Amino acid sequence: MINKRPFFQNLSFRKKILSIYVVCVLLPIFTLTIFYYCATNYKIEVQTNKEFMQDLDKTTDNIQKLIDNVSLLSDQIYYDDEIYSLLEYKDGQMYDFIKIARRIDSIPYSFQLNKFVTDVGFYTKNDSLYRSVSLRKFDKNILKSKWYNEFINSKQNFMVTTYENDYYGNTISVIRWLDKGINKKKDNLLKIDIDMERITELLSNISTRGDMYLIDADNKIICVPNKITSEEKSYSISETFDENNCSFAKELDFPKGYKVVGIKNNNLSKKIFDSETILFLILTLLNLALASYVIYNLTHSVIKKLDEMTVIAKKLENQEFELVDESNIGNDEIGILAKGLNSAVKKINKLINEVYLVNLKNAEIKQQKNVAELHALQSQINPHFMFNVLEVVRMKSYNNHEFETSAIIKDISKMFRSLITWNSDLISVSDEMVFVNAYLDVQKYCYRDEIDIIKDIDEKAYEFKIPKMSIQVFVENAIVHGVCELEGDKRVELSIHTAGDKLIVTVKDNGPGMSKEAIENIFNKKEGHSSGIGIKNVQARLNAYFNSNYELKISSDNNTTAVTLTISYDDSIRRDFS
């Protein structure tokens, strides 16, 4: 059975983090936003409806109280015997009738009707009374009026009716017969007009939440809010309210059929909802920004570390051993893995340096030895032949009393003998100096003692081993390329000293010096000054034997050139040379 890996296991770590971010952050936030949008919209709608209904209840109750108060005051007037006596007074002087008119005019104030009404009318059939503000006669205009005929046709003793007044517009009036008594005569009538401004104010108190209207049993509009009256249109009693536009309604207890209806202002709900939504969106964006910022900063360093470790791991496959930068690696699990990888790379490099490079170095040295031995075998006959020839010439010169020539030939013979007898490329400083001294004697003979050779050698230095002809190359360069063509004093200084386990060799001349470019060419292994050839050969052998345990410096100016070789003989070098 094939075990298939889940799809997400093959995703990169970056894509996994992005998937987690989308699934665990973005989707929940967007889902919550949509849910909040719907829930808030419903909540605001319910809340505004509730508040609007509360306002409608309050307004209806206030209007009902207003009508009830006027009805209650009309009852008080109805049962007041004084009023009946005034309205039925017939015999008397003019002054008495004037006094009766004034008294009737003061009744609205005595019953505090002035707080709720705009007009109080006492209509009478008593022709003896004088007309006044409140005292009126049943004339032709009254008998033809709409409200009077509606009251008569209703055959009721008490009613609340609405009609259109020429002066005040729509008017609600409480009308009743003043017929208390034994005969129940309907000679006197009371009509009280309710103050419509008070009702308008009650309807306008919640104008920001919507519009409210007072309508009668026939759905005819009685009263509208201030803003409708003043800004849009003036309603009359002939206009009928469209029930399809009615969002809310509450009926009055009295008069029957009267009710307060309301149309809610949906723009207000929308404004509240928009403000709530904007606030939530701001909070959502802040939350999203904070979550994104935190996740990015937490995962960015992890992804960066993993990318670096991935690159290093791929380079390990190609045998490129590099270290992960530990400057900002941290101490989390990724940091521990990176440090472990660095530790493994360091150990691999150490093994390579200790095993592979050592073996390579030994192979190189062995190869150089084999080549040197082969060259020695190939050329061994030449030094022997030349040595024998020089010895014959030296003896003949000595027999002919040419002692100077004999001495020079003897020095050359020593040089050839050294080349023949050196069986190893590593020789002591003492053996090297035998060769160097013979070479210097030959140079003195050639330049007729014009070269001043100054030697300063520490006795302890003779025991140290160096590659053969190392010092000779430096001395030869100082003479041939330094002072040979110099006019005047020619001086070469050779200094060999020790400092602990270090050997320090310095060769200095007073020649014209070397350019900075020529010195750089020697160390960069470029073609340049011919003096660099021998030094390069010495460098190659020093690298093979001492690796990084030596230092070669060349300093020069217009009057002096100095070559300084410093070799450190640590325990490993001593074991190799033992």
C-alpha positions in Angstrom: 0.0 0.0 0.0 1.4 3.4 -1.1 1.6 5.9 1.7 0.8 9.2 0.1 1.9 12.4 1.9 -0.7 15.0 2.6 -0.6 17.9 0.2 0.4 20.5 2.8 3.6 18.5 3.7 5.0 19.4 0.3 4.3 23.1 0.7 7.1 25.5 1.6 7.2 26.9 5.1 6.3 30.3 3.7 3.2 29.0 2.0 2.2 27.2 5.2 2.4 30.4 7.2 0.4 32.2 4.5 -2.2 29.5 4.6 -2.5 29.7 8.4 -2.7 33.5 8.1 -5.6 33.3 5.6 -7.5 30.5 7.4 -6.9 31.6 11.0 -6.9 35.4 10.6 -8.4 36.8 7.4 -11.3 34.4 7.1 -12.4 34.7 10.8 -12.1 38.5 10.7 -14.1 38.7 7.4 -16.7 36.2 8.7 -17.0 38.2 11.9 -17.4 41.4 9.9 -20.2 40.0 7.8 -21.9 38.5 10.9 -21.6 41.8 12.8 -22.9 43.7 9.8 -26.1 41.6 9.7 -26.5 41.4 13.5 -25.9 45.2 13.9 -28.3 46.0 11.2 -31.0 43.9 12.8 -30.2 45.1 16.3 -30.4 48.8 15.2 -33.6 48.2 13.4 -35.2 46.5 16.4 -33.8 49.2 18.8 -35.0 52.1 16.6 -38.4 50.5 16.2 -38.6 50.0 20.0 -37.6 53.6 20.7 -40.0 54.9 18.0 -42.9 52.8 19.5 -42.0 54.2 22.9 -42.2 57.7 21.6 -45.5 56.9 19.8 -46.9 55.5 23.1 -45.8 58.6 25.0 -47.2 61.0 22.4 -50.5 59.1 22.3 -50.8 59.2 26.1 -50.1 62.9 26.2 -52.7 63.6 23.5 -55.1 61.4 25.4 -54.4 63.3 28.6 -55.0 66.6 26.9 -58.4 65.5 25.5 -59.3 63.9 28.9 -58.4 67.1 30.7 -60.6 69.2 28.4 -63.4 66.7 28.7 -63.1 66.7 32.5 -63.2 70.5 32.6 -66.3 70.4 30.4 -67.9 68.1 33.0 -67.1 70.6 35.8 -68.8 73.4 33.8 -71.7 71.1 33.0 -72.4 70.6 36.7 -71.9 74.2 37.8 -75.3 75.6 38.8 -74.0 79.2 38.6 -73.5 78.9 34.9 -77.1 77.7 34.4 -78.4 80.6 36.4 -76.4 83.0 34.3 -77.5 81.5 31.0 -81.2 81.5 32.0 -81.3 85.0 33.4 -84.0 87.2 31.7 -85.3 90.0 33.8 -83.0 92.7 34.8 -81.2 95.9 34.1 -78.6 96.4 31.3 -75.8 96.5 33.9 -76.9 93.0 35.1 -76.6 91.6 31.5 -73.2 93.2 31.1 -72.1 91.7 34.3 -73.4 88.3 33.2 -71.4 88.5 30.0 -68.2 89.4 31.8 -68.7 86.6 34.2 -69.2 84.1 31.4 -66.0 85.4 29.7 -64.1 84.8 32.9 -65.2 81.1 33.2 -62.3 79.7 31.0 -59.8 81.3 33.3 -61.5 80.2 36.5 -61.5 76.6 35.2 -57.9 77.1 33.8 -59.2 76.2 30.3 -56.8 78.8 28.8 -54.0 76.2 29.2 -55.5 73.7 26.9 -57.9 75.5 24.6 -58.0 78.2 22.0 -61.7 79.0 22.2 -64.6 78.4 24.7 -68.1 79.2 23.5 -71.4 79.3 25.4 -74.2 79.1 22.8 -77.7 80.0 24.1 -81.2 80.6 22.9 -81.8 83.2 25.6 -82.4 86.4 23.6 -82.2 88.6 26.7 -78.4 88.1 27.2 -75.8 90.2 25.5 -73.2 88.8 23.2 -69.6 88.7 24.4 -66.3 86.9 23.7 -67.6 83.6 25.1 -71.4 84.2 25.1 -72.9 83.6 21.7 -76.4 83.3 20.2 -77.8 80.5 17.9 -77.8 82.6 14.7 -78.0 81.5 11.1 -74.2 81.0 10.8 -74.1 78.7 13.8 -77.1 76.7 12.7 -75.5 76.2 9.2 -72.1 75.3 10.5 -70.7 71.8 9.9 -69.8 71.1 13.5 -73.3 72.0 14.8 -75.1 69.9 12.2 -72.8 67.0 12.9 -73.5 67.3 16.6 -77.3 67.6 16.1 -77.3 64.6 13.6 -75.3 62.5 16.1 -78.2 62.9 18.6 -75.7 62.8 21.4 -75.5 65.0 24.4 -71.6 64.9 24.4 -69.2 64.4 21.6 -65.7 65.2 20.3 -65.6 66.2 16.7 -63.1 67.6 14.3 -63.7 70.2 11.7 -61.9 72.8 9.6 -61.9 76.3 11.1 -61.5 79.2 8.8 -59.1 80.9 11.1 -57.2 78.1 12.8 -57.3 75.2 10.3 -58.2 71.8 11.7 -59.9 72.0 15.1 -60.8 69.4 17.7 -63.8 70.5 19.7 -65.6 69.1 22.8 -69.3 69.8 22.3 -72.1 69.1 24.8 -75.6 70.3 25.8 -75.8 72.2 29.0 -79.1 70.4 29.9 -78.7 69.6 33.5 -82.0 70.0 35.3 -85.5 68.6 35.5 -86.7 69.7 32.1 -83.6 68.7 30.2 -84.1 71.6 27.9 -81.5 71.9 25.1 -81.4 75.7 25.1 -77.7 76.0 25.9 -74.6 74.4 24.3 -70.9 74.4 25.3 -68.1 74.1 22.7 -64.5 74.0 23.7 -61.8 74.1 21.0 -58.6 72.2 22.0 -55.3 74.0 21.4 -54.0 72.4 18.2 -50.5 73.9 18.8 -50.2 71.7 21.9 -51.0 68.6 19.9 -48.6 69.7 17.1 -45.8 70.1 19.7 -46.6 66.6 21.1 -46.4 65.2 17.6 -43.1 67.1 16.8 -41.2 66.0 19.9 -39.6 63.0 18.1 -39.2 64.6 14.7 -35.7 63.2 14.4 -36.9 59.6 14.7 -39.8 60.0 12.3 -43.2 61.7 11.6 -46.4 61.3 13.6 -49.9 62.2 12.6 -53.2 62.4 14.5 -56.1 60.9 12.4 -59.8 60.3 13.0 -61.9 57.2 12.6 -62.2 57.9 8.9 -58.4 58.0 8.5 -58.6 61.7 7.8 -55.6 63.7 9.0 -56.3 66.0 11.9 -52.9 67.2 12.9 -49.3 66.9 11.6 -45.8 67.7 13.0 -44.4 71.2 12.7 -42.0 70.4 9.9 -44.7 69.0 7.7 -46.9 72.0 8.3 -44.3 74.6 7.7 -42.0 73.1 5.1 -43.8 70.6 3.0 -47.5 71.0 2.9 -50.6 72.0 5.0 -52.9 69.1 5.5 -56.7 69.6 5.7 -59.5 67.5 7.1 -60.4 66.4 3.6 -57.2 64.5 3.1 -57.1 60.8 4.0 -54.0 59.1 5.5 -52.5 56.3 3.4 -52.4 53.3 5.7 -49.8 51.6 3.4 -47.3 54.2 4.6 -48.1 53.6 8.3 -45.3 51.8 10.1 -46.8 52.2 13.6 -50.1 53.2 15.1 -51.8 53.4 18.4 -55.5 54.2 19.0 -56.8 56.6 21.6 -59.3 55.4 24.2 -61.4 58.4 23.5 -62.7 59.5 21.1 -63.2 56.1 19.5 -61.4 55.6 16.2 -58.9 58.4 16.8 -55.3 57.2 16.7 -51.7 58.4 16.4 -49.8 56.9 13.5 -46.1 57.2 12.8 -43.7 56.8 9.9 -40.2 56.0 11.1 -37.3 57.9 9.6 -35.2 55.1 8.1 -32.4 57.5 7.3 -31.8 57.8 11.0 -31.4 54.1 11.4 -29.1 54.1 8.4 -27.0 56.9 10.0 -26.7 55.0 13.3 -25.9 51.8 11.4 -23.3 53.6 9.2 -21.6 55.1 12.3 -21.6 51.7 14.0 -20.3 50.0 10.9 -17.6 52.6 10.4 -16.4 52.2 14.0 -16.4 48.4 13.7 -14.5 48.6 10.4 -11.9 50.8 11.9 -11.5 48.4 14.9 -11.4 45.5 12.4 -8.8 47.1 10.3 -6.7 48.0 13.4 -7.1 44.4 14.6 -6.1 43.0 11.2 -3.2 45.4 11.0 -2.0 44.5 14.4 -2.4 40.7 13.7 -0.6 41.1 10.4 2.2 43.1 11.9 2.8 40.6 14.8 2.6 37.5 12.5 4.9 39.1 9.9 7.5 40.0 12.5 7.3 36.6 14.2 7.5 34.6 11.0 9.8 36.8 8.9 12.8 36.0 11.0 11.9 32.3 11.1 11.4 32.2 7.3 14.7 34.1 6.8 16.6 31.7 9.0 15.1 28.7 7.2 16.0 30.2 3.8 19.6 30.7 5.0 19.7 27.1 6.3 18.2 25.8 3.1 20.8 27.5 1.0 23.6 26.2 3.3 22.1 22.7 3.2 22.1 22.8 -0.6 25.7 24.0 -0.6 26.6 21.1 1.6 25.4 18.7 -1.1 28.0 20.4 -3.4 30.7 20.1 -0.7 30.6 23.9 -0.1 30.9 24.2 3.7 29.6 27.6 4.8 28.3 28.8 8.2 24.9 30.4 9.0 25.1 33.9 10.2 24.6 33.7 14.0 24.5 37.5 14.7 20.7 37.5 14.9 20.0 33.8 15.1 18.2 33.8 18.5 17.7 31.0 21.0 14.5 29.5 19.6 14.2 26.0 18.0 15.3 27.4 14.6 18.3 29.1 16.3 19.2 25.8 17.9 19.0 24.0 14.6 21.1 26.7 12.9 23.8 26.5 15.6 23.7 22.7 15.3 24.2 23.0 11.6 27.1 25.4 12.1 28.7 23.0 14.6 28.5 20.2 12.1 30.0 22.3 9.4 32.8 23.4 11.7 33.6 19.8 12.6 33.6 18.8 8.9 35.9 21.7 8.1 38.2 20.6 11.0 38.3 17.0 9.7 39.1 18.3 6.2 41.9 20.5 7.6 43.3 17.8 9.9 43.0 14.8 7.6 42.5 15.8 4.0 44.8 18.8 3.9 47.5 17.0 5.9 47.4 14.1 3.6 47.5 16.5 0.6 50.4 18.4 2.1 52.3 15.1 2.8 51.6 14.0 -0.8 52.9 17.3 -2.1 56.0 17.1 -0.1 56.6 13.5 -1.1 56.1 14.4 -4.7 58.5 17.3 -4.4 61.1 15.0 -2.8 60.6 12.4 -5.5 61.1 15.1 -8.2 64.1 16.5 -6.4 65.7 13.0 -6.1 65.0 12.3 -9.7 66.6 15.6 -10.7 69.5 14.9 -8.4 70.0 11.5 -10.0 69.8 12.9 -13.4 72.3 15.7 -12.7 74.5 13.9 -10.3 77.1 13.2 -12.9 77.5 16.8 -13.8 78.5 18.1 -10.3 80.9 15.2 -9.9 82.5 15.9 -13.2 82.7 19.7 -12.6 84.0 19.1 -9.1 86.9 16.9 -10.4 87.7 19.4 -13.1 87.8 22.3 -10.7 90.0 20.3 -8.3 92.5 19.7 -11.1 92.5 23.4 -12.0 92.8 24.4 -8.3 95.9 22.1 -7.9 97.6 23.4 -11.0 97.0 27.0 -10.0 98.3 26.3 -6.5 101.5 24.7 -8.0 102.0 27.8 -10.2 101.7 29.9 -7.0 98.4 31.4 -8.2 97.0 31.3 -4.6 94.1 33.7 -5.1 92.7 31.8 -8.0 93.2 28.5 -6.1 91.2 29.9 -3.2 88.3 30.9 -5.4 88.2 27.6 -7.1 88.2 26.0 -3.7 85.1 28.0 -2.7 83.4 27.0 -5.9 84.3 23.4 -5.2 82.7 23.7 -1.7 79.5 24.9 -3.3 79.5 21.9 -5.7 80.3 19.5 -2.8 77.4 20.9 -0.8 75.0 20.3 -3.8 76.3 16.8 -4.0 76.2 15.9 -0.4 72.7 17.4 0.5 70.4 14.4 0.6 67.4 16.3 1.9 65.6 19.5 0.9 65.6 20.5 4.6 69.0 21.4 5.9 70.3 23.2 9.0 71.1 26.9 9.0 74.7 25.8 9.7 74.9 23.8 6.4 73.1 26.6 4.6 75.7 29.1 5.8 78.6 26.9 4.5 77.1 27.4 1.0 76.3 31.1 1.6 79.9 31.8 2.8 81.4 30.2 -0.2 79.1 32.1 -2.5 80.0 35.4 -0.8 83.7 34.7 -1.1 83.2 34.1 -4.9 81.3 37.4 -5.1 84.1 39.3 -3.3 86.6 37.9 -5.8 84.4 39.0 -8.7 83.9 42.6 -7.4 87.5 43.0 -6.0 86.4 43.4 -2.5 84.1 46.4 -3.4 81.2 44.8 -1.5 81.1 45.1 2.3 79.5 42.0 3.7 78.2 42.4 7.3 77.0 39.2 9.1 75.2 39.0 12.5 74.3 35.4 13.3 73.0 34.0 16.6 74.7 30.7 17.5 71.3 29.2 18.5 70.0 29.7 14.9 72.4 27.2 13.4 70.3 24.3 14.7 67.0 25.4 13.0 66.1 23.7 9.7 65.1 25.5 6.5 64.6 24.6 2.8 68.1 24.5 1.2 69.3 27.6 -0.6 66.6 29.8 1.0 69.1 32.3 2.5 71.3 32.0 -0.5 68.5 33.2 -2.8 68.0 36.3 -0.7 71.7 37.1 -0.5 72.1 36.5 -4.3 69.2 38.9 -5.1 70.7 41.5 -2.7 74.0 41.4 -4.7 73.0 40.8 -8.3 69.9 42.9 -8.3 70.7 45.3 -5.5 74.3 46.5 -5.3 76.2 45.1 -8.3 75.7 48.1 -10.5 75.8 50.6 -7.6 78.6 53.2 -7.7 80.4 53.8 -4.5 80.0 51.8 -1.3 78.2 48.4 -1.7 76.9 46.9 1.4 75.0 43.7 2.2 73.8 42.9 5.7 72.8 39.4 6.8 71.1 38.9 10.2 70.0 35.6 11.6 68.4 35.5 15.1 66.0 33.6 17.2 63.1 34.6 19.4 61.8 31.7 21.4 60.6 29.1 18.8 60.9 31.6 15.9 63.7 32.0 13.4 64.2 35.5 12.0 66.3 36.0 8.8 66.9 39.5 7.4 68.9 40.4 4.3 69.4 44.1 3.6 71.2 46.0 0.9 71.8 49.6 0.1 70.8 49.3 -3.6 68.3 51.4 -5.6 65.4 49.5 -4.2 62.3 47.9 -5.7 59.0 49.5 -6.8 55.8 48.8 -4.9 54.4 47.2 -8.0 57.3 44.9 -8.4 56.9 43.8 -4.7 53.2 43.2 -5.2 53.9 41.1 -8.4 56.2 38.8 -6.4 53.6 38.0 -3.8 50.8 37.9 -6.4 52.8 35.4 -8.4 52.9 37.6 -11.5 55.7 38.0 -14.0 57.8 41.0 -13.0 61.2 41.7 -11.7 63.6 38.8 -12.4 64.6 38.8 -8.7 61.1 37.5 -7.9 61.7 34.1 -9.6 64.0 32.7 -6.9 61.8 34.2 -4.1 58.7 32.5 -5.6 60.5 29.2 -5.6 61.4 29.7 -1.9 57.8 30.7 -1.1 56.6 27.5 -2.8 58.8 25.3 -0.6 58.0 27.3 2.5 54.3 26.8 1.9 54.8 23.1 1.5 56.8 22.7 4.8 55.4 25.4 7.0 52.0 26.2 5.6 50.8 29.4 7.5 53.6 29.2 10.1 55.9 31.6 8.3 55.9 35.2 7.2 57.9 36.8 4.3 58.1 40.6 4.1 59.8 42.9 1.6 60.3 46.6 2.3 62.1 49.0 0.0 62.8 52.6 -0.6 65.3 54.6 -2.7 68.3 53.6 -0.5 67.5 50.3 1.1 65.8 47.0 0.4 65.1 44.5 3.2 63.8 40.9 3.0 62.6 39.5 6.3 61.7 35.8 6.8 60.1 34.7 10.1 59.4 31.0 10.7 57.5 29.7 13.7 58.5 26.2 14.8 55.5 24.8 16.8 55.2 21.2 18.0 53.6 19.9 14.8 56.4 21.4 12.7 59.1 19.9 15.0 57.4 16.5 14.7 57.4 16.7 11.0 61.1 17.6 10.9 62.2 15.0 13.5 
